[in-house]
Amino acid sequence: MSENIQAAVLLHPSFVSVDDFKEVKAPIAILGAEIDHLTPPELIMQFKEILSSKPEVDSFVKIYPGVAHGWTVRYNEEDKKAVQSAEEAHQDMLNWFAKHVK
């Protein structure tokens, strides 16, 4: 990551590898879905393990239960649980940026 990046958030990440997280230098949050064939929870936990080994980098990793890849942008507005999960992730993202972006 560039030194110009104050903080990052990945929502339902895809096309990233464990090696990518070895290079992270800015605070990063990873918000993942329980049901995700592109980035399953097991892979997200590997990302968390890498980040945990870097105490100089603040990180936050959360897997949202019962949701699928894309749940924060592609959800049925009539489905209260789907709306609640998306809003929770949006709030977690905003809280992360509020904490780290000056």
DSSP file (Angstrom, degrees, kcal/mol; ACC not computed):
  #  RESIDUE AA STRUCTURE BP1 BP2  ACC     N-H-->O    O-->H-N    N-H-->O    O-->H-N    TCO  KAPPA ALPHA  PHI   PSI    X-CA   Y-CA   Z-CA
    1    1 A M              0   0    0      0, 0.0     2,-0.1     0, 0.0     0, 0.0   0.000 360.0 360.0 360.0 148.9    0.0    0.0    0.0
    2    2 A S    >   -     0   0    0      1,-0.1     3,-1.5     2,-0.0    23,-0.1  -0.388 360.0-120.9 -72.0 151.9    1.1    3.5   -0.6
    3    3 A E  T 3  S+     0   0    0      1,-0.3    -1,-0.1    -2,-0.1     0, 0.0   0.649 110.9  69.7 -67.1 -13.2    2.1    5.8    2.2
    4    4 A N  T 3  S+     0   0    0      2,-0.0     2,-0.6     0, 0.0    -1,-0.3   0.617  77.7  92.7 -78.6 -12.7   -0.7    8.1    1.1
    5    5 A I    <   -     0   0    0     -3,-1.5     3,-0.1     1,-0.2    20,-0.0  -0.737  51.4-177.1 -87.1 118.3   -3.3    5.6    2.2
    6    6 A Q        -     0   0    0     -2,-0.6     2,-0.3     1,-0.3    -1,-0.2   0.810  68.8 -12.2 -83.4 -31.5   -4.4    6.3    5.8
    7    7 A A        -     0   0    0     19,-0.2     2,-0.3     2,-0.0    -1,-0.3  -0.976  60.7-153.1-164.9 156.1   -6.8    3.3    6.1
    8    8 A A  E     -a   28   0A   0     19,-2.3    21,-2.1    -2,-0.3     2,-0.4  -0.970   2.3-164.9-137.0 151.9   -8.4    0.7    4.0
    9    9 A V  E     -a   29   0A   0     -2,-0.3     2,-0.6    19,-0.2    21,-0.2  -0.994   5.4-160.8-135.4 130.4  -11.5   -1.5    4.2
   10   10 A L  E     -a   30   0A   0     19,-2.8    21,-3.3    -2,-0.4     2,-0.5  -0.959   7.2-165.5-109.9 118.9  -12.2   -4.6    2.1
   11   11 A L  E    S-a   31   0A   0     -2,-0.6    21,-0.2     1,-0.3     3,-0.1  -0.906  76.9 -15.5-102.5 130.5  -15.9   -5.5    1.8
   12   12 A H  S    S-     0   0    0     19,-2.8    -1,-0.3    -2,-0.5    20,-0.2   0.928  93.9-146.8  36.6  66.6  -16.4   -9.1    0.5
   13   13 A P        +     0   0    0      0, 0.0     2,-0.3     0, 0.0    20,-0.1  -0.176  23.7 177.7 -62.3 151.0  -12.8   -9.2   -0.8
   14   14 A S        +     0   0    0     -3,-0.1     3,-0.1     1,-0.1    25,-0.1  -0.987  55.9  24.3-149.9 155.4  -12.0  -11.1   -3.9
   15   15 A F  S    S+     0   0    0     -2,-0.3     2,-0.3     1,-0.2    -1,-0.1   0.807  88.8 119.6  59.7  33.3   -8.9  -11.7   -6.0
   16   16 A V        -     0   0    0     -3,-0.0     2,-0.2     3,-0.0    -1,-0.2  -0.929  46.9-153.8-121.3 152.8   -6.5  -11.0   -3.0
   17   17 A S     >  -     0   0    0     -2,-0.3     4,-0.9    -3,-0.1     3,-0.5  -0.733  32.7-104.7-121.3 168.9   -4.1  -13.5   -1.6
   18   18 A V  H >> S+     0   0    0     -2,-0.2     3,-0.8     1,-0.2     4,-0.7   0.893 120.9  59.0 -57.1 -40.8   -2.4  -14.2    1.7
   19   19 A D  H >> S+     0   0    0      1,-0.2     3,-0.9     2,-0.2     4,-0.5   0.841  95.5  62.9 -60.3 -33.7    0.8  -12.8    0.2
   20   20 A D  H >4 S+     0   0    0     -3,-0.5     3,-1.1     1,-0.2    -1,-0.2   0.875 100.5  52.9 -58.3 -36.8   -1.0   -9.5   -0.5
   21   21 A F  H X< S+     0   0    0     -4,-0.9     3,-0.7    -3,-0.8    -1,-0.2   0.666  93.3  70.5 -77.9 -15.6   -1.5   -9.0    3.3
   22   22 A K  H << S+     0   0    0     -3,-0.9    -1,-0.3    -4,-0.7    -2,-0.2   0.737 100.8  48.7 -67.9 -21.5    2.2   -9.5    4.0
   23   23 A E  T << S+     0   0    0     -3,-1.1    -1,-0.2    -4,-0.5    -2,-0.2   0.470  81.1 123.3 -96.9  -4.2    2.7   -6.1    2.4
   24   24 A V    <   +     0   0    0     -3,-0.7     4,-0.1    -4,-0.2    -3,-0.0  -0.367  22.2 161.6 -65.5 131.8    0.0   -4.2    4.2
   25   25 A K        +     0   0    0     -2,-0.1    -1,-0.2   -23,-0.1    33,-0.1   0.520  53.7  71.7-123.5 -16.3    1.3   -1.1    6.1
   26   26 A A  S    S-     0   0    0      1,-0.1   -19,-0.2    31,-0.1   -20,-0.1  -0.694  98.1 -83.7-101.6 154.3   -1.9    0.9    6.7
   27   27 A P        -     0   0    0      0, 0.0   -19,-2.3     0, 0.0     2,-0.4  -0.315  56.4-171.3 -54.0 134.9   -4.7    0.1    9.1
   28   28 A I  E     -ab   8  59A   0     30,-2.0    32,-1.7   -21,-0.2     2,-0.4  -0.995  20.3-162.4-140.2 138.4   -7.0   -2.3    7.3
   29   29 A A  E     -ab   9  60A   0    -21,-2.1   -19,-2.8    -2,-0.4     2,-0.5  -0.952   7.6-160.1-115.5 138.6  -10.4   -3.8    8.0
   30   30 A I  E     -ab  10  61A   0     30,-2.9    32,-2.5    -2,-0.4     2,-0.6  -0.976   6.0-172.9-120.7 117.4  -11.7   -6.9    6.2
   31   31 A L  E     +ab  11  62A   0    -21,-3.3   -19,-2.8    -2,-0.5     2,-0.2  -0.937  17.7 177.8-113.6 110.1  -15.4   -7.5    6.3
   32   32 A G  E     - b   0  63A   0     30,-3.0    32,-3.0    -2,-0.6     2,-0.3  -0.676  26.4-116.8-117.3 165.6  -16.3  -10.8    4.8
   33   33 A A  E     - b   0  64A   0      6,-0.3     3,-0.2    -2,-0.2    35,-0.1  -0.739  13.7-137.0 -99.8 146.3  -19.3  -13.0    4.1
   34   34 A E  E    S+     0   0A   0     30,-1.8     2,-0.8    -2,-0.3    34,-0.2   0.848 103.0  49.5 -66.0 -33.9  -20.0  -16.4    5.7
   35   35 A I  E    S+ b   0  68A   0     32,-2.7    34,-1.6    29,-0.3     2,-0.3  -0.852  77.0 132.3-111.9  95.5  -21.1  -17.7    2.3
   36   36 A D        -     0   0    0     -2,-0.8    32,-0.0    32,-0.2    34,-0.0  -0.882  33.5-174.8-151.4 111.0  -18.4  -16.7   -0.3
   37   37 A H  S    S+     0   0    0     -2,-0.3    -1,-0.1     1,-0.2    31,-0.0   0.763  90.7  52.7 -78.3 -25.0  -16.9  -19.0   -2.8
   38   38 A L  S    S+     0   0    0      1,-0.3   -23,-0.2   -25,-0.0    -1,-0.2   0.912 131.7   9.3 -74.8 -43.8  -14.4  -16.3   -4.0
   39   39 A T  S    S-     0   0    0    -25,-0.1    -6,-0.3   -24,-0.1    -1,-0.3  -0.712  83.8-165.0-138.1  83.4  -13.1  -15.6   -0.5
   40   40 A P    >>  -     0   0    0      0, 0.0     4,-1.9     0, 0.0     3,-1.1  -0.222  37.0-102.1 -68.5 160.8  -14.4  -18.2    2.0
   41   41 A P  H 3> S+     0   0    0      0, 0.0     4,-2.4     0, 0.0     5,-0.2   0.823 120.8  61.7 -52.0 -34.9  -14.2  -17.6    5.8
   42   42 A E  H 3> S+     0   0    0      1,-0.2     4,-1.1     2,-0.2     5,-0.1   0.892 106.5  45.1 -61.2 -38.5  -11.2  -20.0    6.0
   43   43 A L  H <> S+     0   0    0     -3,-1.1     4,-2.0     2,-0.2    -1,-0.2   0.891 110.1  54.0 -71.4 -40.2   -9.2  -17.7    3.7
   44   44 A I  H  X S+     0   0    0     -4,-1.9     4,-2.4     1,-0.2    -2,-0.2   0.883 105.7  54.0 -61.2 -37.3  -10.3  -14.6    5.6
   45   45 A M  H  X S+     0   0    0     -4,-2.4     4,-2.1     1,-0.2    -1,-0.2   0.831 105.1  53.7 -67.5 -30.2   -9.0  -16.2    8.8
   46   46 A Q  H  X S+     0   0    0     -4,-1.1     4,-2.1     2,-0.2    -2,-0.2   0.900 107.5  50.9 -67.1 -39.8   -5.7  -16.7    7.0
   47   47 A F  H  X S+     0   0    0     -4,-2.0     4,-2.6     1,-0.2    -2,-0.2   0.931 109.7  50.9 -59.3 -44.3   -5.7  -13.0    6.2
   48   48 A K  H  X S+     0   0    0     -4,-2.4     4,-2.7     1,-0.2    -2,-0.2   0.900 107.2  53.2 -61.0 -41.4   -6.4  -12.3    9.9
   49   49 A E  H  X S+     0   0    0     -4,-2.1     4,-1.0     2,-0.2    -1,-0.2   0.918 109.9  47.4 -61.2 -44.3   -3.5  -14.5   11.0
   50   50 A I  H >< S+     0   0    0     -4,-2.1     3,-0.7     1,-0.2    -2,-0.2   0.943 114.2  46.9 -61.1 -48.0   -1.1  -12.6    8.8
   51   51 A L  H >< S+     0   0    0     -4,-2.6     3,-1.8     1,-0.2     6,-0.3   0.862 106.1  58.8 -65.0 -35.2   -2.3   -9.3   10.0
   52   52 A S  H 3< S+     0   0    0     -4,-2.7    -1,-0.2     1,-0.3    -2,-0.2   0.765  98.5  60.1 -64.4 -24.5   -2.2  -10.4   13.7
   53   53 A S  T << S+     0   0    0     -4,-1.0    -1,-0.3    -3,-0.7    -2,-0.2   0.466  95.5  68.7 -82.1   0.2    1.5  -11.1   13.2
   54   54 A K    X   +     0   0    0     -3,-1.8     3,-2.2     3,-0.2    -1,-0.2  -0.730  58.1 173.6-118.0  79.5    2.0   -7.4   12.4
   55   55 A P  T 3  S+     0   0    0      0, 0.0    -1,-0.1     0, 0.0     4,-0.1   0.715  76.1  65.6 -63.3 -19.0    1.3   -5.5   15.7
   56   56 A E  T 3  S+     0   0    0     -3,-0.1     2,-0.6     1,-0.1    -3,-0.0   0.611  94.1  69.1 -76.4 -11.0    2.4   -2.2   14.1
   57   57 A V  S <  S-     0   0    0     -3,-2.2     2,-0.2    -6,-0.3    -3,-0.2  -0.938  81.0-138.2-113.1 117.5   -0.6   -2.4   11.7
   58   58 A D        +     0   0    0     -2,-0.6   -30,-2.0   -33,-0.1     2,-0.3  -0.539  33.1 175.2 -70.6 135.0   -4.1   -1.9   13.2
   59   59 A S  E     -b   28   0A   0     -2,-0.2     2,-0.4   -32,-0.2   -30,-0.2  -0.977  23.8-166.0-143.8 156.9   -6.5   -4.4   11.7
   60   60 A F  E     -b   29   0A   0    -32,-1.7   -30,-2.9    -2,-0.3     2,-0.4  -0.980   8.6-174.3-143.2 126.2  -10.1   -5.6   12.1
   61   61 A V  E     +b   30   0A   0     -2,-0.4     2,-0.4   -32,-0.2   -30,-0.2  -0.989   8.7 169.3-128.2 129.1  -11.5   -8.7   10.6
   62   62 A K  E     -b   31   0A   0    -32,-2.5   -30,-3.0    -2,-0.4     2,-0.5  -0.999  20.9-156.5-142.5 135.7  -15.2   -9.7   10.8
   63   63 A I  E     -b   32   0A   0     -2,-0.4   -30,-0.2   -32,-0.2   -32,-0.1  -0.963  19.8-140.6-112.2 122.6  -17.2  -12.4    9.1
   64   64 A Y  E >   -b   33   0A   0    -32,-3.0   -30,-1.8    -2,-0.5     3,-1.0  -0.713  21.7-124.9 -87.4 122.7  -21.0  -11.6    8.8
   65   65 A P  E 3  S+     0   0A   0      0, 0.0     3,-0.1     0, 0.0    -1,-0.1  -0.359  82.6   9.0 -71.0 142.9  -23.1  -14.7    9.4
   66   66 A G  E 3  S+     0   0A   0      1,-0.2     2,-0.3    -2,-0.1   -33,-0.1   0.546  99.2 113.6  74.4   8.7  -25.7  -15.8    6.9
   67   67 A V  E <   -     0   0A   0     -3,-1.0   -32,-2.7   -35,-0.1     2,-0.2  -0.778  53.3-139.5-114.2 159.6  -24.7  -13.4    4.1
   68   68 A A  E >   -b   35   0A   0     -2,-0.3     3,-1.6   -34,-0.2   -32,-0.2  -0.719  43.3 -66.1-113.0 163.2  -23.2  -14.1    0.7
   69   69 A H  T 3  S+     0   0    0    -34,-1.6    -1,-0.1     1,-0.3   -37,-0.1  -0.179 123.7  25.6 -46.3 129.8  -20.5  -12.3   -1.3
   70   70 A G  T >> S+     0   0    0     -3,-0.1     4,-2.8     3,-0.0     3,-1.8   0.509  76.4 139.7  92.7   6.6  -21.8   -8.8   -2.3
   71   71 A W  T <4  +     0   0    0     -3,-1.6    15,-0.1     1,-0.3    -2,-0.1   0.695  65.6  58.1 -61.6 -19.3  -24.2   -8.5    0.6
   72   72 A T  T 34 S+     0   0    0      1,-0.1    -1,-0.3    13,-0.1     3,-0.1   0.660 122.4  21.1 -85.7 -14.1  -23.3   -4.8    1.2
   73   73 A V  T <4 S+     0   0    0     -3,-1.8     2,-0.5     1,-0.2    -2,-0.2   0.593 122.4  51.0-124.7 -21.1  -24.3   -3.7   -2.2
   74   74 A R  S  < S+     0   0    0     -4,-2.8     2,-0.3     2,-0.1    -1,-0.2  -0.803  75.2 126.1-124.1  89.4  -26.6   -6.3   -3.6
   75   75 A Y        -     0   0    0     -2,-0.5     2,-0.7    -3,-0.1    -4,-0.0  -0.972  63.6-102.0-143.2 157.5  -29.4   -7.1   -1.2
   76   76 A N    >   -     0   0    0     -2,-0.3     3,-1.8     1,-0.2     7,-0.3  -0.700  23.5-152.9 -81.3 115.4  -33.2   -7.2   -1.2
   77   77 A E  T 3  S+     0   0    0     -2,-0.7    -1,-0.2     1,-0.3     6,-0.0   0.656  95.2  60.0 -64.9 -15.0  -34.4   -4.0    0.5
   78   78 A E  T 3  S+     0   0    0      1,-0.1     2,-0.9     5,-0.0    -1,-0.3   0.609  85.9  86.7 -84.9 -14.3  -37.6   -5.9    1.5
   79   79 A D    <>  -     0   0    0     -3,-1.8     4,-2.5     1,-0.2     5,-0.2  -0.781  64.1-163.0 -92.8 105.3  -35.5   -8.4    3.5
   80   80 A K  H  > S+     0   0    0     -2,-0.9     4,-2.6     1,-0.2    -1,-0.2   0.868  89.1  50.4 -58.4 -40.0  -35.0   -6.9    7.0
   81   81 A K  H  > S+     0   0    0      2,-0.2     4,-2.4     1,-0.2    -1,-0.2   0.907 111.0  48.8 -65.8 -41.4  -32.2   -9.2    7.9
   82   82 A A  H  > S+     0   0    0      2,-0.2     4,-2.3     1,-0.2    -2,-0.2   0.915 112.8  47.5 -64.3 -43.2  -30.3   -8.4    4.6
   83   83 A V  H  X S+     0   0    0     -4,-2.5     4,-2.9    -7,-0.3     5,-0.2   0.925 111.8  50.8 -63.1 -44.6  -30.8   -4.7    5.2
   84   84 A Q  H  X S+     0   0    0     -4,-2.6     4,-2.3    -5,-0.2    -2,-0.2   0.906 110.7  48.4 -60.9 -43.2  -29.6   -5.1    8.8
   85   85 A S  H  X S+     0   0    0     -4,-2.4     4,-2.1     2,-0.2    -1,-0.2   0.912 113.5  46.8 -64.8 -42.7  -26.5   -7.0    7.7
   86   86 A A  H  X S+     0   0    0     -4,-2.3     4,-2.6     2,-0.2    -2,-0.2   0.927 113.3  48.4 -64.7 -44.8  -25.6   -4.4    5.0
   87   87 A E  H  X S+     0   0    0     -4,-2.9     4,-2.5     1,-0.2    -2,-0.2   0.880 109.4  53.3 -64.3 -37.5  -26.2   -1.5    7.4
   88   88 A E  H  X S+     0   0    0     -4,-2.3     4,-2.5    -5,-0.2    -1,-0.2   0.929 111.2  45.9 -62.4 -44.8  -24.0   -3.1   10.1
   89   89 A A  H  X S+     0   0    0     -4,-2.1     4,-2.4     2,-0.2    -2,-0.2   0.905 111.5  51.8 -65.3 -41.2  -21.2   -3.5    7.6
   90   90 A H  H  X S+     0   0    0     -4,-2.6     4,-2.6     2,-0.2    -2,-0.2   0.916 111.5  47.5 -61.1 -42.0  -21.6    0.0    6.4
   91   91 A Q  H  X S+     0   0    0     -4,-2.5     4,-2.7     2,-0.2    -2,-0.2   0.905 110.2  51.8 -67.2 -40.6  -21.4    1.3   10.0
   92   92 A D  H  X S+     0   0    0     -4,-2.5     4,-2.0     2,-0.2    -1,-0.2   0.907 111.3  48.7 -60.5 -40.8  -18.4   -0.9   10.7
   93   93 A M  H  X S+     0   0    0     -4,-2.4     4,-2.3     2,-0.2    -2,-0.2   0.938 112.1  47.3 -63.6 -48.0  -16.7    0.6    7.6
   94   94 A L  H  X S+     0   0    0     -4,-2.6     4,-2.6     1,-0.2    -2,-0.2   0.893 111.2  51.7 -62.3 -40.1  -17.6    4.2    8.6
   95   95 A N  H  X S+     0   0    0     -4,-2.7     4,-1.9     2,-0.2    -1,-0.2   0.899 109.0  51.4 -62.7 -40.5  -16.3    3.6   12.2
   96   96 A W  H  X S+     0   0    0     -4,-2.0     4,-1.6    -5,-0.2     5,-0.2   0.939 112.6  44.3 -62.4 -47.8  -13.0    2.3   10.9
   97   97 A F  H  X S+     0   0    0     -4,-2.3     4,-3.2     1,-0.2    -2,-0.2   0.898 111.5  53.6 -65.7 -39.5  -12.5    5.3    8.7
   98   98 A A  H  < S+     0   0    0     -4,-2.6    -1,-0.2     1,-0.2    -2,-0.2   0.866 110.6  48.6 -61.6 -35.3  -13.5    7.7   11.4
   99   99 A K  H  < S+     0   0    0     -4,-1.9    -1,-0.2    -5,-0.2    -2,-0.2   0.844 126.1  23.8 -71.6 -34.7  -11.0    6.1   13.7
  100  100 A H  H  < S+     0   0    0     -4,-1.6     2,-0.6    -5,-0.1    -2,-0.2   0.691  99.6  82.1-112.7 -22.2   -8.1    6.2   11.2
  101  101 A V     <        0   0    0     -4,-3.2    -1,-0.1    -5,-0.2   -96,-0.0  -0.778 360.0 360.0 -95.0 122.5   -8.6    8.9    8.6
  102  102 A K              0   0    0     -2,-0.6    -1,-0.1    -3,-0.0    -4,-0.1   0.400 360.0 360.0-103.1 360.0   -7.5   12.4    9.9
